[in-house]
Amino acid sequence: MDKSSEVKLLESIDTKLGALVAIHTHRLLIDDPDLAKPRPRSIDKLLHDVGLSQSEIAQVLGKSPQAVSQALGREKK
């Protein structure tokens, strides 16, 4: 494996770990009654914010890329 392939693999792992941490943290914030409620966010937006591409989000969630694009578009409004 060459150096650039290793870097891409490590960046991919880092992004996926970031997504897991973001999802877990979001769930903890929602479940803790002593904390202020976080603003509602779709899972699509949460994953996009940590760096997953729309095609990666679609694959992870079992959606079409168009469905992910629509969900992200609704979040911008």
N, C-alpha and C positions, 0 to 999 in steps of 0.2 A: 504494500500500500504506500503510495507516495505521500509526501507532506501535505499537499493541497487536499487530497482525499481525506486524510486524517483530520484536518482542520474542519472540513465540511461536515464530517461525521460528528465531531465534538460539538460544533455549532448546532447541529440538528438535535443532539441529545440535550444540550443546554436549553434549547427552546422548548422541548417536550417536558423537561423537568420544571421549567418556569410555568408552563401551562398547568401541570399537576399542582404546584404550589398555589397558583392563583385560584384554581377551582376549589381547593381545600380551604384556603383562607376565606374565600367568598362564602362558602358553606358555613364556616365557623361564625362569621359575622352575622349571617342570617339567623342562625340557631341561638345566639346568645342574647337573651332578653335584656341584659344590662347595658348593651351597646346600642348606639343609634343605628337605626336601620339603614343599610346601604341602599343607594339608588338602584332601582331594578335594572338589570342588564341581562341580555340574552347570553346563552352559552357561546353562541357564535361570536359575539362582540368580545367576550372575555378571552376566548382563544385567539382572536385576531389581535387584540391588544398586547398579548405576550409574544407575538411574532409568527404565529402559524399562518401560512398562506390560505387563501380561500379553497384551493384544491385539497390541501391537507385537512382543513376543517371539514370539508365535505366527506372526505374519506373516513375520518375519525367518527363523525356523527351519522354516517350512512345516509347522507343527503346528496342531492345533486349540487354541482357548483352554482347553478342558477338559484337554488333555494337559499344557499348561504349568502349569495350576493344580495338577494331580496331582504334577508334578515338583517344584514349589515346596513343596507340602505334605509330600513325602517329605524334603526338605532340612531342614524344621523339626524333625524327630524326632531 
